[in-house]
Structure formats: C-alpha cells, structure tokens
C-alpha cells in the first residue's frame, strides 16, 4: 500500500490508517507510564520499525527473522530511554 501512497484514492486511506495505528501505539506507551512526548516518540519509532521491517523483507527476502530480532530489541531499548 505504501508504494501507492501517491495515488489520490489511496493517500487519504493510508493516512487515516497510519494515524490510527500511531495513536493506538501512543496510548499503549502512555498506559505503560511514558510521558506524552516520550509516548509519541516511542510510538513513531515502533511504527517506523514495523514499516521498515516489512519493506526490508520485501526488498531482501533473504533477511532472516533472526537478523531482524536484534534490531527490534535494540530499538525497543532505545525507545524506553527516549
């Protein structure tokens, strides 16, 4: 869907879905005790990792799950310090 983000029929749907997902993640981080600004940063980082991982797997199918897991762990730790 991201590949079609420039399509005027896709763009508003993609934006709405993305904003909904970010708001959900932000609420989760806030519920876990993060301050609002930190919850927002953590949500964006988590979502960027999610989208980036999907693109990475599509662009380089040989990337094993074992290679992705350490990246996820590092970013989750970084988000916790943000």
N, C-alpha and C positions, 0 to 999 in steps of 0.2 A: 504494500500500500504506500510506503514511503516513496517508492520510485514514481508514483503517480501524484505526488503531493502538489505538483504544479497544475494539475487538472482542476479547473474551477468546480467540477462536480465532486471531486474527492477532497479538496483542500478544507472546506468547512467541516466535513465529517471527521477527517483526520485531526483537525484542531480540537474539535469537541471531545473526541475520544482521548486524545493526549492530555488535555486539561483535566478531564475527569480522572484519568489514571494518576496524574501528578497530585491532584487534590486528595485522592484516596491515600496515596503514599505519605503525603504530608500529615494527614490526620493520624496515620499509624505511628509515625515518628513522634508526633506531639503526644499521643497517648502513651508512648514509651518514656515520656519525660523530657523530650527535647524542647528547647525554647523555640518560639515561632520561626525566627530567622534560621536557626540550625535545622529545624524540621524541613524547611523549604529547601535548603541546600542538600540535605540528605536525600530528600525525595527526588530532586533533579539528578543527583549523582546515581541513585539506584536506577532510575528510569533510563538514563543515558547508558548505563552498563547493560541493561536489558536490551535496548535497541541495538547497541553496538555489538553485543554478543550474537544477536540474530544476523546482523549484517556480516560479521566475521565468519559465521558458519556457512552463510550463503556464498561468500566470496572465496573462502578457503575451506572446503568441506573436509579436508584432511586434518583440520584442527580438532584434536581430541577433547572430549569433555574434561579429561584430566588436566589439559593445558588451560582450560577456561576457569576451572575451580580456584586455582591460586589467585587469579586476577580478581575474582569475585570476593574472596576472603580479604585481600588487600584493600579493595575499595570499601568494603563494609567497615573494616577497621578505621580507614581514613575518614569515612562519614561519621563514625562515632566520635572522632576527635574534632570534627568541624564545629 
